[in-house]
Every structure is written in C-alpha cells, then in structure tokens.
C-alpha cells in the first residue's frame, strides 16, 4: 500500500503530484511496490490530487478525518482481507525493492508489526503491519506522533543499515535535496 492521504501543508499541497526530476513524487514508491508485489493499492483521501495511474492500480479512499498518517494504515488493514500489509509513504522516493521485500519476508514473531529502525529512528510509514495491529491502531490518539503510536504497539524492529530509503519529501527544499541525490546516482 502506498500512503498518499497527507495534506501536504508544508510543501504547499498536492504532494503526490509534486514533480521530482520530471515525475510525480508518488510514482517513485509506487514503481518500487509494483516491482515487489502483485497487488498494490494507493490509499488516499477523496480530495487527494493524484497523478495519472495505470488502470490496474486500485485507489482506496480513507476517512477524511482525522488528518494523521496512520489513518491510511488503519484503512489498508481493514481492507486487507486479513493479510499482513506492507506500507510505504508516497513521499519516499528512495525506498527500495530490497527494503519492502525484506519487510514482507520478515516474520513478526507475535508482534503486530515489523518496523524498520534506521539512524536510531523508527520508520512507521515504511513498515509491515499484521492484522493484530488493527485493534490498537483503530483507537489511536490522532494527536500523537505516528512513531510514538507504533512504538506503543511493541513492534518487531528490523534494524536497517541505511537511512536513505526513508528520506521523505515534506518541504520545497526537500525536493531540491532529493533531486541532488538522484543526480548522484
């Protein structure tokens, strides 16, 4: 699931359609997810502006309120047919096939989620959630930061050696930094 329901306030709105090196931002993680998985959906709010998507990509509409990144995770779990889901935020242009497939393969061992930790920080918007996470996430405090809500789940931690896949674009200057990173590849 690619989470695209954010308001994009810091970047000036319509984050999924903001262009990075001539491509809408959403298309970067979407391409990675499609390379890794047979079934991929975009989770967004009804008012979310999305770029043109291939006809095979489902768009699942999450609730308009509250405005919180975990609303998309809850919606994806509820529609996930009792299967674990791997989510990635639409603003993560450097997420890799290796990372998302590692998340899919990693066993939760009784934990409700598998969440990477890179550079000392949990990455709850690029993680694997099992159905066992749904009861707690369904009642989360929408004023709490996502990393705190997910840490309270006591997830299985997957230490990831590189934090670049978790780089997210939130502000106009992040687009410039991401473009520079793309230029070095």
C-alpha positions in Angstrom: 0.0 0.0 0.0 1.3 3.4 -0.9 0.0 6.0 1.6 -0.9 9.2 -0.2 -3.5 10.8 2.1 -1.4 13.5 3.6 -2.5 17.1 3.3 1.0 18.3 2.0 0.7 21.6 4.0 4.5 22.0 4.3 5.1 21.5 0.6 2.2 23.6 -0.5 -0.4 20.9 -1.1 -0.9 18.1 -3.6 2.3 16.3 -2.5 1.6 13.2 -4.6 1.7 15.2 -7.8 4.8 17.4 -6.9 7.4 16.6 -9.5 10.8 15.3 -8.8 13.1 15.1 -11.8 10.1 15.3 -14.1 8.0 12.6 -12.4 5.2 12.9 -9.8 6.6 12.0 -6.4 4.0 9.3 -5.8 5.3 7.3 -8.8 8.7 6.6 -7.2 7.5 4.4 -4.3 4.6 3.1 -6.4 7.1 1.7 -9.0 9.0 0.0 -6.2 5.9 -1.6 -4.7 4.8 -2.8 -8.1 8.2 -4.3 -8.8 8.0 -6.1 -5.4 4.3 -7.2 -5.1 1.5 -8.5 -7.3 -1.2 -6.5 -5.6 -0.6 -2.8 -4.9 -3.1 0.0 -4.0 -2.8 3.7 -3.2 -4.6 4.8 -0.1 -5.7 8.4 -0.2 -8.4 10.8 0.9 -11.2 11.7 -1.5 -9.8 15.2 -2.1 -6.2 14.0 -2.7 -4.9 15.0 -6.1 -3.2 12.0 -7.7 -1.2 11.8 -10.9 -2.5 9.6 -13.7 -2.2 6.0 -12.5 -2.2 2.7 -14.5 -5.7 1.2 -14.7 -4.6 -1.8 -12.6 -3.8 0.4 -9.6 -6.6 0.5 -7.1 -7.2 3.7 -5.1 -8.7 3.1 -1.7 -10.3 6.1 -0.1 -9.6 6.6 3.6 -11.6 8.7 6.0 -11.2 12.5 5.7 -10.7 12.8 9.4 -8.6 12.7 11.4 -5.6 14.0 9.5 -2.9 11.6 10.6 -0.6 9.3 8.6 -1.8 6.2 10.4 -5.4 6.7 9.1 -4.2 5.1 5.8 -2.6 2.2 7.6 -5.8 1.5 9.5 -7.8 1.7 6.3 -5.4 -0.6 4.5 -5.5 -3.1 7.3 -9.3 -3.0 7.3 -9.4 -3.7 3.6 -6.5 -6.1 3.6 -8.5 -9.3 3.7 -6.9 -10.4 7.0 -3.4 -10.4 5.4 -0.3 -8.6 6.5 0.3 -5.4 4.6 3.5 -3.5 3.7 3.0 0.2 3.6 5.3 3.0 2.2 4.6 6.7 2.2 4.1 8.4 -1.1 6.8 10.9 -0.2 9.6 8.4 0.0 11.3 8.5 -3.4 14.3 6.4 -2.4 12.6 3.4 -0.9 14.0 0.2 -2.4 12.6 -3.2 -3.6 15.1 -4.8 -1.2 13.7 -3.0 1.8 10.0 -3.6 1.0 10.6 -7.3 0.2 12.6 -7.7 3.4 9.7 -6.3 5.3 7.3 -8.7 3.6 9.5 -11.7 4.4 10.3 -10.7 7.9 8.2 -12.7 10.4 6.6 -10.7 13.1 7.1 -13.5 15.7 4.0 -12.5 17.6 4.4 -8.7 17.3 1.6 -6.8 15.5 4.1 -5.1 13.2 7.6 -5.1 11.8 9.1 -1.6 11.7 12.5 -0.6 10.4 14.8 1.4 12.5 17.4 3.5 10.7 19.7 6.1 12.2 18.1 5.4 15.6 14.6 6.3 14.4 11.5 4.1 13.9 10.1 4.3 10.4 6.3 3.5 10.9 5.4 4.8 7.4 7.5 2.2 5.7 6.6 -1.0 7.6 4.7 -4.2 7.7 1.5 -4.4 9.7 -0.3 -7.6 10.7 -4.0 -7.7 11.4 -3.1 -7.9 15.1 -2.2 -4.2 14.9 -5.7 -3.2 13.8 -7.4 -3.0 17.3 -4.8 -0.8 18.8 -4.4 1.4 15.7 -8.1 1.7 15.2 -8.3 3.5 18.6 -5.0 5.6 18.4 -4.8 9.2 19.6 -4.8 11.3 16.5 -2.8 14.0 18.3 0.1 11.6 18.9 3.1 11.3 16.6 3.0 8.2 14.4 6.3 6.9 15.7 5.0 7.0 19.3 1.8 5.3 18.4 3.6 2.5 16.6 6.3 2.2 19.3 3.5 1.5 21.8 2.5 -1.5 19.7 5.8 -3.1 20.7 6.6 -4.0 17.1 9.4 -6.2 16.0 12.3 -4.0 15.0 14.2 -4.5 11.8 17.4 -2.6 12.0 18.2 -1.1 8.6 21.8 -0.1 7.9 21.0 2.8 5.6 18.6 5.7 6.2 18.4 7.0 2.6 15.4 4.8 1.7 13.4 6.6 4.4 14.2 10.1 3.1 10.9 11.8 2.8 9.9 15.0 0.9 7.9 17.4 3.1 9.1 20.8 2.2 10.2 22.5 -1.1 13.9 22.3 0.0 13.5 18.5 0.3 12.7 18.4 -3.4 16.0 20.1 -4.1 17.8 17.7 -1.9 16.1 14.7 -3.4 16.9 16.0 -6.9 20.6 16.3 -5.9 20.6 12.8 -4.5 19.0 11.5 -7.8 21.7 13.3 -9.7 24.5 11.4 -7.9 23.1 8.0 -8.9 
